Amino acid sequence: MHAPEIHSATTTHRSYPQTTGSFFPPAHIQPKLAVNEPGDVHEQEADAMADRVMRMPAPVMGLPASYKPAIQRKCEECEKEEKLQRKTDLSASDFATSSAITPHAKTNTHDAFIPAHQLAQSIQMSAAPGNMIQRAVHNGTDWAGRYEFNDTACTLNYSQDWYFQFPDSMDATRRTAYMSAAESQVEGVWSHKHRLIPTAGSCPCSPDGVDVAVDLRTHNEAQRGRHGYSANVTTAPTTGLTTLPLRDMTLSDTHDTPVNMGDGITQQRIAHEFGHALNMRDEYTGWASFWGVPGHNDRTSIMHSGDDVRPRHYQPFADIISNTVEGCTYRPAGLTSSSLVNPVARFGITTGITLDANPQFVVDLRLDRRLGNTDLLGLFTPRLGFETLMNTGSGNFMFGPTIGFDLNRFQHPIYLDVHTGLLYDPADPTRPESLNIPLSLTAGFRGSGFSGGVNYTGLVDVLGNSGYSHILGVNFMFDLPGGGPESRTPPPVP
């Protein structure tokens, strides 16, 4: 739908011939109107009369001087209907603007008064750059939490529900105080620490980034399969334990107060366990020290022995937004390495040889994308992709869709990737076609912006036209950069 054309008062009205025999009923056609010459005696008389009427006091127009209009409030349903209509008007992206818009201009059929919100939208549409991204509020869930990303206010609100189970020795007052302390620890330690910055100027919230607010909602009842964590408080000594796949954690009844970690360092242990609920590993372990995991010597870090939240700890929040806004990548301000990034899209290449009496050199190319923000068991990221496998000796190739899972945070920097799919191998004069199911496993290490390792792939032809094939090679997967418009529709007018 286009904006109505705007004409002067002298514009003649168009008429269109009525068609017959159409499948659809003919549209209502306005008869052609006769238009007088501008400035003639009739127009002068009409203008003069209009001028006199506009200068008349209210009583002359038929209203008594004591008349006061009654104000009637709209019914609730009417207000809802009007709000809905306004939203519908605001979402009409096909509202085009004319080269010149005046508050009151005559069209070819009637006087057109352009509503203020449509006029503002029109101006905004004409001034908006071509790569503007559709503004919206994005809602979703991950393995144990919920999020709301407002790309106009540039805020990410992330929340988790924890269902507490207390020992009988803790009375109702003590339980309430413990849950209140848990909320204070998690929200105070984790909120508003580092802004999430888009890597491209066309992405929402560039250049200042996104503010993160964390909300912990506590419940003094059993979880009963609901989304969130079961938090079991015990009187037995424990440093805390979180089992990610089961969404279960164990806390000490003394964890509502900071724990002395030595060397003048204290830690709020419930806030530390929240980090594990985000799929983060301890940074104080011998494993972390051996592999040089980021933070292994950072004693005041929240995932080590202190309460400091570093940019690397905000990476899970950045991953949520990167996977929500298509084509845009977000990084915590101050992040120095992307090794903990869970990439949205990747491109991979595998080179290897077949394990048979007559080895063949093969090259495998794969492009995949992360599916959603919920990992399987909180650990394995599901991905959907497309793969092409080529035999460089014979020139044969097979191709098709793939689905897989990768794990790159369980024990960083260990990296695992498992995928399968359905690869079609076209027939040629020397052999029949085949339809192959691959089973591919890569084990290696995750680096900054890439992962690599040793790959094994087995192929079985479901049509039975070829035997089982084994391929052994080396695989590299490279993170694909974001930065590009999700939509070219301008933002709605508030």
C-alpha positions as CSV (number, residue, x, y, z in Angstrom):
1,M,0.0,0.0,0.0
2,H,1.3,3.5,-0.9
3,A,0.7,6.8,0.7
4,P,-2.1,8.8,-0.9
5,E,-1.0,11.2,-3.6
6,I,-1.2,14.8,-2.6
7,H,-2.6,17.3,-5.1
8,S,-3.7,20.9,-5.1
9,A,-7.4,21.9,-5.0
10,T,-7.5,22.1,-8.8
11,T,-6.6,18.4,-9.4
12,T,-9.2,16.6,-11.4
13,H,-10.5,13.3,-10.1
14,R,-9.6,10.1,-12.0
15,S,-12.1,7.5,-13.0
16,Y,-11.4,3.9,-14.0
17,P,-13.5,1.8,-16.3
18,Q,-15.4,-1.0,-14.5
19,T,-14.3,-4.4,-15.6
20,T,-16.6,-7.4,-16.0
21,G,-16.0,-11.1,-16.1
22,S,-13.4,-11.1,-13.4
23,F,-13.1,-13.9,-10.9
24,F,-13.2,-11.4,-8.1
25,P,-16.2,-9.0,-7.7
26,P,-15.5,-5.5,-9.1
27,A,-14.3,-2.9,-6.7
28,H,-16.5,0.1,-5.9
29,I,-15.7,2.8,-8.4
30,Q,-16.4,6.5,-7.5
31,P,-18.2,8.3,-10.3
32,K,-16.2,11.0,-12.0
33,L,-16.8,14.4,-10.4
34,A,-17.0,17.7,-12.1
35,V,-14.5,20.3,-10.8
36,N,-15.0,24.0,-11.1
37,E,-12.4,26.4,-12.4
38,P,-10.2,27.8,-9.6
39,G,-11.1,31.2,-8.3
40,D,-14.6,31.4,-9.9
41,V,-17.6,33.0,-8.2
42,H,-18.7,29.8,-6.6
43,E,-15.4,29.2,-4.9
44,Q,-15.2,32.8,-3.7
45,E,-18.7,32.6,-2.3
46,A,-17.8,29.3,-0.5
47,D,-14.6,30.8,1.0
48,A,-16.4,33.8,2.2
49,M,-19.2,31.7,3.9
50,A,-16.6,29.5,5.5
51,D,-14.8,32.5,6.9
52,R,-18.0,33.9,8.4
53,V,-19.0,30.6,10.0
54,M,-15.6,30.2,11.6
55,R,-15.9,33.6,13.2
56,M,-19.4,33.0,14.7
57,P,-19.6,32.6,18.6
58,A,-20.9,29.3,19.9
59,P,-24.5,30.4,20.5
60,V,-24.9,31.4,16.9
61,M,-24.0,27.8,15.9
62,G,-26.9,26.5,17.8
63,L,-25.3,25.8,21.2
64,P,-26.5,27.7,24.2
65,A,-24.0,29.7,26.2
66,S,-24.4,27.6,29.2
67,Y,-23.7,24.4,27.3
68,K,-20.9,22.3,28.6
69,P,-20.0,19.1,26.8
70,A,-20.2,16.0,28.8
71,I,-17.0,13.9,29.0
72,Q,-17.6,10.2,28.8
73,R,-14.8,7.8,29.5
74,K,-14.1,5.1,27.0
75,C,-15.1,1.6,28.0
76,E,-12.2,-0.7,28.7
77,E,-12.8,-2.8,25.6
78,C,-12.9,0.4,23.4
79,E,-9.5,1.5,24.8
80,K,-8.0,-2.0,24.2
81,E,-9.4,-1.9,20.6
82,E,-7.9,1.6,20.0
83,K,-4.5,0.5,21.4
84,L,-4.5,-2.5,19.1
85,Q,-5.4,-0.3,16.1
86,R,-2.5,2.0,16.9
87,K,-0.1,-0.9,17.1
88,T,-1.4,-2.2,13.7
89,D,-0.9,1.3,12.2
90,L,2.6,1.5,13.6
91,S,3.6,-1.9,12.2
92,A,2.7,-1.1,8.7
93,S,6.0,-1.2,7.0
94,D,4.6,-0.5,3.6
95,F,3.6,3.0,4.4
96,A,5.5,5.1,1.9
97,T,6.0,8.8,2.0
98,S,5.4,11.5,-0.6
99,S,8.2,13.9,-1.5
100,A,6.3,16.7,0.3
101,I,3.9,16.2,3.2
102,T,1.7,18.9,4.7
103,P,-0.5,18.7,7.7
104,H,-3.6,19.3,5.7
105,A,-3.6,18.7,1.9
106,K,-6.4,17.9,-0.5
107,T,-6.2,14.6,-2.4
108,N,-8.0,13.4,-5.4
109,T,-11.0,12.2,-3.3
110,H,-11.1,14.0,0.0
111,D,-9.3,16.1,2.5
112,A,-6.6,13.9,4.0
113,F,-5.5,14.5,7.6
114,I,-2.3,12.5,8.2
115,P,-2.2,11.1,11.7
116,A,0.7,12.3,13.8
117,H,2.1,8.8,14.5
118,Q,2.1,8.0,10.7
119,L,3.7,11.3,9.9
120,A,6.5,10.6,12.4
121,Q,6.9,7.1,11.0
122,S,7.1,8.4,7.5
123,I,9.8,10.9,8.3
124,Q,11.7,8.3,10.2
125,M,11.4,5.8,7.3
126,S,12.7,8.4,4.8
127,A,15.6,9.3,7.0
128,A,16.5,5.7,8.1
129,P,19.7,4.3,6.6
130,G,19.3,1.3,4.4
131,N,20.9,-1.1,6.8
132,M,18.7,-0.3,9.8
133,I,17.8,-3.4,11.9
134,Q,14.3,-4.1,13.1
135,R,14.1,-3.2,16.8
136,A,12.3,-5.6,19.1
137,V,12.2,-7.3,22.5
138,H,13.6,-10.8,22.2
139,N,12.5,-13.4,24.8
140,G,13.8,-16.9,25.3
141,T,15.3,-19.6,27.5
142,D,18.6,-21.3,27.9
143,W,19.3,-24.6,29.8
144,A,18.2,-23.2,33.1
145,G,17.3,-19.6,32.8
146,R,15.2,-17.0,31.0
147,Y,16.2,-13.8,29.2
148,E,14.7,-10.7,27.7
149,F,16.8,-8.6,25.4
150,N,15.5,-5.2,24.5
151,D,17.6,-3.9,21.6
152,T,16.1,-0.4,21.9
153,A,16.7,0.1,25.6
154,C,19.9,-2.0,25.2
155,T,19.3,-4.1,28.2
156,L,19.6,-7.9,28.8
157,N,17.6,-9.2,31.8
158,Y,18.7,-12.7,32.7
159,S,17.0,-14.7,35.4
160,Q,17.0,-18.1,37.0
161,D,14.6,-19.8,39.4
162,W,16.1,-21.7,42.3
163,Y,13.9,-24.1,44.3
164,F,15.4,-24.5,47.8
165,Q,15.2,-27.5,50.0
166,F,16.2,-26.8,53.6
167,P,17.1,-29.1,56.5
168,D,14.5,-29.3,59.3
169,S,16.9,-27.5,61.6
170,M,16.3,-24.2,59.8
171,D,13.1,-22.5,60.7
172,A,10.9,-20.3,58.4
173,T,12.7,-17.1,59.4
174,R,16.1,-18.5,58.8
175,R,15.0,-20.0,55.4
176,T,13.7,-16.6,54.3
177,A,16.8,-14.9,55.3
178,Y,19.0,-17.4,53.5
179,M,17.0,-17.0,50.2
180,S,17.2,-13.3,50.6
181,A,21.0,-13.5,51.0
182,A,21.2,-15.8,47.9
183,E,19.4,-13.2,45.8
184,S,21.6,-10.4,47.1
185,Q,24.8,-12.3,46.4
186,V,23.9,-13.3,42.8
187,E,22.3,-10.1,41.8
188,G,25.0,-7.9,43.4
189,V,28.0,-9.8,42.1
190,W,26.8,-10.5,38.6
191,S,24.7,-7.4,37.5
192,H,26.0,-4.4,35.5
193,K,29.6,-5.4,35.3
194,H,30.6,-5.3,31.6
195,R,28.7,-4.0,28.6
196,L,28.2,-6.3,25.6
197,I,29.6,-4.5,22.6
198,P,28.5,-5.4,19.0
199,T,31.4,-5.8,16.5
200,A,29.5,-4.0,13.7
201,G,28.1,-0.5,13.7
202,S,24.9,-1.6,12.0
203,C,24.0,-3.9,14.9
204,P,21.6,-2.8,17.7
205,C,23.1,-1.0,20.7
206,S,26.3,0.1,18.8
207,P,28.6,1.5,20.0
208,D,27.8,1.8,23.7
209,G,26.7,-1.9,24.1
210,V,24.2,-3.7,26.2
211,D,23.8,-3.6,30.0
212,V,23.2,-6.9,31.8
213,A,20.9,-7.3,34.8
214,V,20.8,-10.6,36.7
215,D,17.7,-11.6,38.7
216,L,17.6,-14.7,41.0
217,R,14.1,-15.8,41.9
218,T,14.0,-18.1,45.0
219,H,11.3,-20.5,46.0
220,N,10.9,-22.5,49.2
221,E,9.5,-25.5,47.6
222,A,10.4,-28.5,45.5
223,Q,11.4,-28.0,41.8
224,R,9.0,-30.7,40.4
225,G,10.5,-30.5,36.9
226,R,10.1,-26.8,36.5
227,H,12.7,-24.7,34.6
228,G,15.5,-23.7,36.9
229,Y,17.7,-25.3,39.6
230,S,17.1,-27.4,42.6
231,A,19.2,-25.9,45.5
232,N,19.7,-28.3,48.4
233,V,21.0,-26.7,51.5
234,T,22.8,-29.0,53.9
235,T,24.4,-28.7,57.4
236,A,27.3,-30.9,56.4
237,P,30.5,-29.2,55.4
238,T,30.7,-28.5,51.7
239,T,32.3,-26.0,49.3
240,G,29.3,-26.3,47.0
241,L,28.5,-28.5,44.1
242,T,26.6,-27.9,40.9
243,T,25.5,-30.7,38.6
244,L,24.7,-29.0,35.3
245,P,23.0,-31.9,33.4
246,L,20.6,-32.5,36.4
247,R,20.1,-28.8,37.2
248,D,20.9,-29.5,40.8
249,M,23.2,-27.9,43.3
250,T,24.3,-28.4,46.9
251,L,25.0,-25.5,49.2
252,S,26.1,-25.2,52.8
253,D,23.8,-23.6,55.4
254,T,26.7,-21.1,56.1
255,H,27.0,-19.9,52.5
256,D,24.6,-17.0,53.1
257,T,27.7,-15.2,54.5
258,P,31.0,-14.7,52.7
259,V,33.6,-17.4,53.1
260,N,37.2,-16.6,54.1
261,M,39.4,-17.9,51.3
262,G,42.7,-16.9,52.8
263,D,45.2,-14.1,52.0
264,G,42.5,-11.5,52.9
265,I,40.2,-12.8,50.2
266,T,36.5,-13.6,50.8
267,Q,34.0,-15.1,48.4
268,Q,30.2,-15.2,48.2
269,R,29.9,-18.9,47.5
270,I,26.3,-18.8,46.3
271,A,27.3,-16.2,43.6
272,H,30.2,-18.6,42.7
273,E,27.8,-21.5,42.2
274,F,25.7,-19.3,39.9
275,G,28.7,-19.2,37.6
276,H,28.6,-22.9,37.4
277,A,24.9,-22.6,36.6
278,L,26.0,-20.6,33.5
279,N,28.3,-23.6,32.5
280,M,31.5,-22.1,33.8
281,R,34.4,-24.1,35.2
282,D,36.5,-23.6,38.3
283,E,39.6,-21.6,37.6
284,Y,41.6,-22.8,40.6
285,T,42.0,-26.4,39.6
286,G,45.2,-28.2,38.6
287,W,43.7,-28.8,35.2
288,A,43.2,-25.1,34.7
289,S,46.7,-24.3,35.8
290,F,48.2,-27.1,33.6
291,W,46.5,-25.9,30.4
292,G,46.8,-22.2,31.2
293,V,43.0,-21.7,31.2
294,P,42.1,-18.0,31.4
295,G,41.8,-17.0,35.0
296,H,43.9,-19.9,36.5
297,N,46.1,-17.4,38.4
298,D,43.4,-14.8,39.0
299,R,42.7,-15.4,42.7
300,T,40.1,-12.6,43.1
301,S,38.0,-13.9,40.2
302,I,34.5,-15.1,41.0
303,M,35.3,-18.5,39.5
304,H,38.6,-18.7,41.5
305,S,38.5,-17.5,45.1
306,G,37.1,-14.0,45.0
307,D,34.0,-12.0,43.9
308,D,35.3,-10.2,40.8
309,V,33.4,-10.8,37.6
310,R,35.7,-10.5,34.6
311,P,34.8,-9.9,31.0
312,R,35.3,-13.6,30.2
313,H,32.5,-14.4,32.7
314,Y,30.0,-12.4,30.7
315,Q,30.6,-14.4,27.5
316,P,27.5,-16.6,28.1
317,F,25.4,-13.5,28.0
318,A,27.1,-12.3,24.8
319,D,26.5,-15.7,23.2
320,I,22.7,-15.3,23.9
321,I,22.5,-12.0,22.1
322,S,24.8,-13.1,19.2
323,N,22.5,-16.0,18.6
324,T,19.4,-13.9,18.9
325,V,20.2,-11.0,16.5
326,E,21.0,-12.6,13.1
327,G,24.3,-11.5,11.6
328,C,25.6,-9.7,14.7
329,T,28.3,-10.7,17.1
330,Y,28.6,-9.3,20.6
331,R,31.7,-9.4,22.9
332,P,32.0,-8.3,26.6
333,A,33.9,-5.0,26.8
334,G,37.5,-5.7,27.7
335,L,37.5,-9.3,26.4
336,T,41.0,-10.3,25.3
337,S,40.4,-13.8,23.9
338,S,37.5,-15.4,22.1
339,S,38.4,-19.0,23.1
340,L,35.4,-19.2,25.4
341,V,33.0,-18.0,22.7
342,N,30.3,-20.4,21.6
343,P,30.2,-19.4,18.0
344,V,26.9,-19.0,16.1
345,A,28.2,-20.0,12.7
346,R,31.3,-21.9,11.7
347,F,33.1,-23.0,8.6
348,G,35.1,-26.2,8.7
349,I,37.6,-28.1,6.6
350,T,38.8,-31.7,7.1
351,T,41.6,-33.3,5.1
352,G,42.2,-37.0,5.4
353,I,42.7,-40.4,3.7
354,T,40.5,-43.5,3.4
355,L,41.7,-46.5,5.5
356,D,41.6,-49.2,2.9
357,A,44.0,-51.1,0.6
358,N,44.0,-48.3,-2.0
359,P,44.0,-45.1,0.1
360,Q,42.3,-42.0,-1.4
361,F,42.8,-38.4,-0.4
362,V,39.6,-36.7,0.6
363,V,38.6,-33.1,1.5
364,D,35.5,-32.4,3.5
365,L,33.9,-28.9,3.8
366,R,31.2,-28.1,6.3
367,L,29.2,-25.0,7.2
368,D,27.0,-25.1,10.3
369,R,25.0,-22.9,12.6
370,R,24.0,-23.1,16.3
371,L,20.4,-24.0,17.0
372,G,18.9,-21.9,19.8
373,N,20.4,-21.0,23.2
374,T,19.6,-24.2,25.0
375,D,22.4,-26.8,25.0
376,L,21.7,-30.5,25.4
377,L,22.1,-31.3,29.1
378,G,23.6,-27.9,29.4
379,L,26.8,-29.1,27.8
380,F,26.4,-30.0,24.1
381,T,25.5,-27.3,21.6
382,P,23.2,-28.5,18.7
383,R,24.1,-27.4,15.2
384,L,22.6,-27.8,11.8
385,G,24.7,-27.6,8.7
386,F,25.6,-28.6,5.1
387,E,28.5,-30.8,4.1
388,T,30.4,-31.7,0.9
389,L,32.9,-34.5,0.8
390,M,35.2,-34.8,-2.3
391,N,37.5,-37.6,-3.4
392,T,40.4,-35.7,-5.0
393,G,41.6,-38.7,-6.9
394,S,38.4,-39.7,-8.7
395,G,36.7,-36.4,-8.7
396,N,33.6,-37.9,-7.0
397,F,31.7,-36.0,-4.4
398,M,28.8,-36.4,-2.0
399,F,26.8,-33.7,-0.3
400,G,23.9,-33.2,2.1
401,P,22.6,-31.8,5.4
402,T,24.2,-32.5,8.8
403,I,23.2,-32.3,12.4
404,G,25.6,-32.4,15.3
405,F,26.7,-31.4,18.8
406,D,29.9,-29.8,20.0
407,L,31.3,-29.3,23.5
408,N,33.9,-26.6,24.1
409,R,33.4,-25.5,27.7
410,F,33.2,-28.6,29.8
411,Q,36.9,-28.8,30.5
412,H,38.5,-25.9,28.5
413,P,40.4,-26.1,26.2
414,I,39.2,-29.6,25.4
415,Y,37.0,-29.6,22.3
416,L,34.7,-32.4,21.1
417,D,32.4,-32.4,18.0
418,V,30.1,-35.2,16.9
419,H,27.9,-35.0,13.8
420,T,26.0,-37.1,11.4
421,G,23.7,-36.5,8.4
422,L,22.7,-37.8,5.0
423,L,25.1,-37.4,2.1
424,Y,24.1,-38.1,-1.5
425,D,26.6,-39.5,-3.9
426,P,25.4,-39.2,-7.6
427,A,25.9,-42.1,-10.0
428,D,28.5,-42.0,-12.7
429,P,29.3,-44.4,-15.6
430,T,31.5,-46.5,-13.4
431,R,29.3,-46.9,-10.3
432,P,25.7,-46.5,-9.0
433,E,24.5,-43.8,-6.8
434,S,24.7,-44.1,-3.0
435,L,23.1,-42.5,0.0
436,N,25.5,-42.3,2.9
437,I,25.1,-41.7,6.6
438,P,28.3,-40.3,8.1
439,L,29.3,-40.7,11.7
440,S,32.0,-38.1,12.5
441,L,34.0,-37.5,15.7
442,T,36.6,-34.7,16.2
443,A,38.6,-34.4,19.4
444,G,41.0,-31.5,19.9
445,F,41.4,-28.1,21.4
446,R,39.6,-24.8,21.3
447,G,41.6,-21.7,20.5
448,S,40.7,-18.1,20.0
449,G,38.3,-18.0,17.1
450,F,38.9,-21.6,16.0
451,S,39.1,-25.2,17.1
452,G,41.1,-28.1,15.7
453,G,41.7,-31.8,16.2
454,V,41.9,-35.3,14.9
455,N,38.9,-36.5,13.0
456,Y,37.4,-39.9,12.3
457,T,34.5,-40.4,9.9
458,G,32.7,-43.6,9.0
459,L,30.4,-43.8,6.0
460,V,27.7,-46.4,5.5
461,D,25.6,-46.6,2.3
462,V,21.9,-47.2,3.2
463,L,21.2,-48.2,-0.4
464,G,23.8,-51.0,-0.2
465,N,25.6,-50.1,-3.4
466,S,29.0,-49.5,-1.7
467,G,30.8,-50.8,1.3
468,Y,31.6,-49.2,4.7
469,S,34.3,-46.5,4.4
470,H,36.7,-45.2,7.1
471,I,38.4,-41.8,6.9
472,L,41.1,-40.5,9.2
473,G,42.2,-36.8,9.0
474,V,42.6,-33.4,10.6
475,N,39.8,-31.0,11.2
476,F,39.7,-27.2,11.7
477,M,36.6,-25.2,12.4
478,F,36.7,-21.4,12.1
479,D,34.3,-19.0,13.8
480,L,32.4,-16.9,11.2
481,P,32.3,-13.2,12.1
482,G,28.9,-11.5,12.5
483,G,28.0,-7.9,11.5
484,G,25.1,-7.3,9.2
485,P,21.4,-6.3,9.2
486,E,18.8,-8.8,10.4
487,S,16.1,-6.7,8.6
488,R,15.9,-3.5,6.6
489,T,12.7,-2.4,8.2
490,P,13.0,0.8,10.3
491,P,12.2,0.7,14.0
492,P,8.6,1.3,15.1
493,V,7.6,4.8,16.4
494,P,7.2,4.8,20.2
